[in-house]
Amino acid sequence: MLRTSRERSVKIVATLGPASDSAKTIRELFIAGADVFRLNLSHGNHSELKERYQIIRELEKELGRPIGILADLQGPKLRCGDFENGNEELVEGSSFIFDLEEKLGNKKRVMLPHQEIFEVLKVGSVILVDDGKIKLEVIEAARDQINTKVLVGGKISNKKGVNIPDVILPFSALSTKDRKDLEYVCNLGVDWIGLSFVQRFEDILEAKKLIKGRASILAKIEKPAAVETFDKILQEADAIMVARGDLGVELPIYSLPPIQKKLIKLCRTAGKPVVVATQMLESMIESPSPTRAEVSDVAQAIYEGADAVMLSAESAAGKHPIKAVEMMNSVAVEIENDDSFRQIIETSRPIMGTDTSNAITVAAREVSERTDVKAICCFTHSGTTAILTSRERPKIPIIALTPELSIARKLALNWGLHCIVTEKVDRFKQAVIKAVRAAKNEGFASLDDKIIITAGVPFNIPGTTNILRVAPVNESLIHAGEIE
């Protein structure tokens, strides 16, 4: 039987696309190390998304391992209009106008078809074009025309992306397209919704009303406004993505490392999964091996305690999708086997709460450090116990047992969790037997080893974790018959 457990705790998110949309390739990506698959709603139609979704769910059945699916909404896209000549060269120091006139642009002006932008821009505001390659400063702002001075010149062409970094734009994070996509993927059954263009916590609340509990929300932090109001966004979101692409365009690029470090720390303290994304192994879109700088970038996110690292175009459209996942897996295994990794994780461990559930999960980790146990098995109904255990970042594997398939899929994003769907139990002895069998069958423990078991009594009620036991892995428990 194919073993589906990992040799590392950090999770890998792999984006699917033209280079990885066949059942064979998706299976190979999972075997190589992908734990969660990302469906990018910026590309592909609904029928293509459904086909990829079904392939993942069939693979899940085949391997008996819950697999998480993240549907990433496109978000509002700000773009300029078209040009008479297809493109123009903007010269540093020259003037350039954005307006609302529906006619082709030239070297003096172009349409910017977003009335809302004209209402909030002011003198001194910065406009970035084409991922920041062109930089302009607003010198005069009116409701139908924006006059700018070119600070950094370059070629501007049809429908290039526009970023406005220093104002909160009066846009919802959900475009008309996003709302249709959101409803479709929620009905399809995805586990996570990636929410783009988040600027304020109200964006999360708006999405929650539409999702109605059918999926969890992963807020993408890619706007300066989101960094400034991050505490409130973190409180409302179920998970966070440090989306360094647009964030690196709208903020000084040298500010990204401390921002990433800060956001990861805050997420760990809150016990919410955090994904680090964008250009992690970018060169592997073309090359079969990454640069040394890229490997160091992935390593840094792992050292900081991120729950997951993500591949975008590397696995979706690159020439070497399987090798990209294999490389990320190899880097993760190497880093987590480094002595300094444990030192960094332990010194950066957040202080837990004082309720019983927190105390039990802290105790489980501390017992694992002082005794020769092979795994922590936690029974979880809502996922809370497993998430708290993951937050502790123990040295040994965490087996999360839950009767809810949807919870197991969702938890695939959390650091260190090996998720197993099991039948409901109503007595602790049943929980012990199932935990021992799972640890043995999944290869985490052998006969005569010991494991830690945490659970809550009464069972199947969220937030009641109140029992910790160290149990032996022995024949009598593995082959126990019906419990009286």
N, C-alpha and C positions, 0 to 999 in steps of 0.2 A: 504494500500500500504506500502511496506517495505521502511523505511527511510534509505537512503544510505549516509547521511551526517555524519560527525564525530564530536566527542566532544573534539577533540584536533586538533592542527595545524600541528605538525610534521607528516610526512608520514611514512608508514611501507612498506618495500619491502620484499616480501616472495618468497623464492626460491622453485620451484616445482621439484619434484623427485618421486621416487618410493612410498614414503609415502603419496603423495599428487597429484596423477595424474588422479584421477577420477573426473567427473563433480560434483559429490556430495561434495567431499572434497574441491575442488577449490571454490565452492560456499560458503561453510562454512568458508573457510579462508577469503574470501572477507567480509562476514557478520561479522566475528570476528575482522576485521580491516585492512586487507591487501589492499593497494591502488595501488601497482604496483607488477606485478609478474615477477620473474626472471627465465629465461630459461638458465640453465647452459650447455653450449655446450661442456664441458669436459665430460659430461655423456649423454648417449642417442643418438639415431640415428635421422635422419631427419624426418622419419615418426612419431616417438614419439613426436618430437618437434611440428610438424604440428598438431597432435591430441590435444596437450595441448593448442596450439595457438587457434585452433577452439573452444575449450571449453570456453576459456576466452572471445572470441568474441561473442559467443552465450549468455554467462552470461551478457555481456555488453548490448546486445539487450534486454534481459529479464528485467534487472533492470533499464535500461535507464540512466546508469551512465558510463561515459568514464573511461576505465581502461588502465593504462600504461603497456607495455610489454618491458622488458629489456632482450635482448639476449646477454649473457656474453661469449665472445670468450675465448678459452682455453689459447692461447698464446704459445710461444715456451716452451717446457718442457725439462730441462736438467737432464739427468739421467745417472748413471753409467751402466756398462754392468752386465752380470751374473757371478756367482761364481761356481766353481767346486762343492763345498759343499752346495751351496745355500746361505751361509753366512760365515763371518769371524769376529773374534773379533780383533779390532784394539787397541793396548795397548799404553797408553800415553808415549811419548818419543821415540817411534819406528819410523821407516821409512816406507813410503808407496808410491807407484808409480801409477800414471795415465798415460795410453798410448793409442795408436791407434790400437794396435794389436787385431785382431778379434779372440780372444780365451778366454776361461773361466778364470776368475780371481782366485786368491788365497790370502793367508795372506800377500803377498808381493806386489801385483799389481792387477789392474783391468782396463778394457777398459773404456775410456771416449769418446764416439763416436761423438765428436763435435770439429772438426779441428779448428774452429774459436777461441775456448777458448785458445788453445795452442799458438795462435798468439798474445794474449794480456796479458796473465799472466806473472808476473815477480816475482823475488825474493822478499819475504815479503808479497805477496798476500795471502789472506785467502780463503780457500775452505771449505764450510760447506756442510755436508751430512745429509740427513734424518731430514729436518726441523731444522738444527743446532745442533742436538744431538751430532754429531761428528764434530770436528774442526781441520783443518790441515793448516799448513803454508808452502808455497812454498819455498824450499831451493835451487832448481835448476830448471830452465825452458828452455826447448828446443822445437823445432817445432813438435816433435813427442813423447815427454816424459816429464812428470812433476814429479820431486822428491819432496816429502813433509815430514814434521815432524808432528807427531800426537800430537796436543796440548790437545785435549779432546778426549779420546777414547770411544769405544762402539762397538756395533754390526752393521756391514755393510752387507747388503744383496742385492739380485738381484734387479736391476733397481731402486735403491733408488734415490730420488731427490737430485740434486746438486745445490747449490747457490754460486755465486761469487759476494760478496757484494761490493768490493772496486775498481772495474774497470767497465768501460762502455763496454759491450759486443757488438761485431760487428754483432748483429742480428737485423733483422726487428721485429717489434712487431707482425707481421702477418706471421704465418707459412703457409705452403701449405694448411694444413687442415683449418686454420682460413680463408683463402681466399675463399675456397669453402663454408664454413659455412656462411661467411658474405654475399655472393651472395644469398645463399638460404634464409636466414632470412630476408634480405632486400626485396626480391621478395615476401616473405610471408606477410610482412607488419608490422614488429615490429617497435616500436617507438624509442627505444634506443639501441645502440650497446655498450656493455662494452668492452673496449680495454685493454687487459692485457699486461704485460711486457713493459709498456711505460718507456722509458729512456730519451727521448728527444722530443722536440716539432715537429720535422720532422716525428715522428711516427704518430702523429695526422694528419698531412698533407697527408701522404701516405694513411691512412684509408679514409680520405675525398674524395680523388680521386676515390676510389673504391665504396664508398657509393653513391656518386653523388646526395646528397640531399635527399635520400630516408629515412634516419633515422638520429637521432642526436647521437653525440659521448659522451659517459661517459668514461673519462680516469681514469683508476685504478692506484692509486699511491701506488706501492708496491716495488719500487726499490729506493735505496739511491740516484741514479743519478736523478730520477724524483723529489725528494725533493729538490735537489740542483738547478734544472732548472725549478722549479714549476711555476714561474711567466710567462714564455713563454708557458708552457704547458697549464696553465689556460687561457691564451689569445686565444689559438686555440680551446680548447675543449668546448663543450656545457655544461658539468657537470663534477663533480669530485667524485670519490669514494676513501675514505681513507681506503685502503685495508690492514688492520693491520696484516694479516697473514704473508705473505712473508716479509713485512716491519719489523715485529718484529723478524724475523729470521736474516735478514741482517743488522739490526741496534741494538744497545743495547736496550733491552726491556724497560728500564726506560726512554728512549728518546721518546717513543711513545706518552705519554700524551701531552707534549709541542708541538710536531709536529702536532698532531691532532688539538689542539687548534689553532695553527698558520694557518693551512690549511683551517679550517672552517672560520676563520676571513677573510682570503684573498678571499675566495669564496663569502662570504656575501658582501664584498666590491665590488666585480666584478658583483654581481647580478646573480651568476650562482649556481644552486643547488649542494649541497654537501651531499653525503651519507656516513655514518659511518658503517663499516662492519667488520665482522669476530669475531666469538666466543662471541657474545653479550649475548646470553642465552645458551651457549654451554652445560651446564649440563642437559638442557631439552631435549637433544637427547635421554636420558635415563630416566630422572626423570620428574615427573609431575610438579615440581616446581623448580625455579632457585635458585642459591646461592645469598646471600645478596650482595656479591661483584659484581655479574653480574648485579643485579638490579641497583647498584650504577653506574656501567659502562654505562648502557643505559641512566640513568638519567643525567650523566655528558655530554653526547653527546647532549641531549635535552637542557640542561642549556646553552651549548655553541652556540646554535642556528642552529644546523644541520637541513637541510631540511628533511632528512629521515634517518631512522635506518633500518638495514637489518638483516634478518634471513637467514642463509645458510642451513647447515645440519639439524638444528632444525626443519625446516618445510619441507625440501626435503626428509630426510631419517630417521628422529627421530620418536620416539614412540608417541609423543604428539604434532603434528603439529598445531592443532587448539588451544590447550592450550598455546602454545608458542606465537602465535599471540595475543591471549586474554591477556596474561601477558604483552606483550610489549605495547599493547593498554592501559592497566590499569596503567602501570608505566607512560606513556606519559600523560594521563589525570590528574593523581595526580601531576606530576611535573608542568604542565602548570597552575594548579590551585593554585600553591604555590606563595605567594606574592614575594618571592625572585626571582622567575623566571622572572617576569616582570621587576624587578629592574635590573637584569643582562642583559636582552635583550635590555633594553632601554639605559643602560650605554655603551653597546657595539655596538650600532647602527652605521653603517658607514655613512660618509658624502656623500650625494647624489650630482649628477652633477647639472649644472646650466641651462640646457635646459628646455623647457616648459614641456615636459613629466615628467621629474624628479620633477619639481616644483609642478605639479598637484598631483602626487602620495604622495609627502611629505605633501601637503596641505590636502589631503584626510585623511591621518593618523592623522594629528593635529586636524582637525575638529572632527574626531571620538572621540578624547580624551576630547574635550571640550563641546560636545553636546550629547544628548541622542539618538544616532542613533544605529541601530541594525546590519548593514552590510555595506560593501563597495562593490558595483557592478561595475565591470569594463568591458567595451566592448573592446575586443582585437581581432585583425585580425591575427597578426603574433605571439602573445603571449607576446610581449614586455611590454605592459601596465600592464598585470597581474604579470609578473616577477618583475617589478619595485615595484608594490604594495606589493608583497610578501616580497621583500627585506626590506621593512619598518617594517615588523613584527607588524602589528597593533593588538590591543586587540580584535577587533571584527572580525567576519568571513569575508572572501573575496569570493565573487561570481564572477567567471570569465566566461563571456558569449562570445562565439565565434561561427562564422558560419562554422568553419573548425574542423571536427572531429579529424583530425590528430593532430591539435594544442591542443585540449582538452585532448587527450590521453597523449601527451608529458608533459603537465602542471600538470598531476597527480602526478609528482615527486616533485613539488615545495611546499614549506611550506605554509600551510593555504589556498590553493586554492581549492574551490569547483567548479568544472568545469561543465558547461552546454552548450550543442550545441543548437544554436538558429538560426532562419532564418536571413539572411542579413537584415540590416536596412539602410535606406538612409536619415532618418531625426531624429533629437534628440528626438522629442516627442515619436516616435516609440520606441527608446531606453529606455526612461523612463518607458513606459508602460510594456515593456518586463522585465525590471529590477524589477519593483514592483511585477509583477506576479511571477517571479522566487523567489524572497525573501519570498513571502507569501506561494507559493506552496511547497517550499523546507523546510519550517518550521523555517526560520531564522527571520521572522518578522510577526507580527500580525497587524490587522487593527488598524489604528491610530498611529502605529509606524512610524519612519522615517528611510530612508536609504540614503547613499551617492552614487551617480552615476558619473562615469568618462567615458569619451569617446573622440573620436577625430573626428572633422569635417574638411574636408569631410570624410565620413565613408569608411571603408574597404580599407584604405590606411595605411600601417604600419608606426608607429612612429609619428602619428599626434595627440596624446592625448593633448587636449587643453580646455576641458570643465569639470567643476565640479558643480554638483547640489545636494542639499539636497531635497529629495522628500518625500511626505507623502505616506504611504500605505493606500489608501482609495478605496472605492467601485467604484468611478467614473473612476479611472485609471485601476483598475483590470478588470472592465467590459467594458472598452472603446471599441467602435466599430471600423470600418474602419477609418483610419486617412486620412483626406483630404490633 
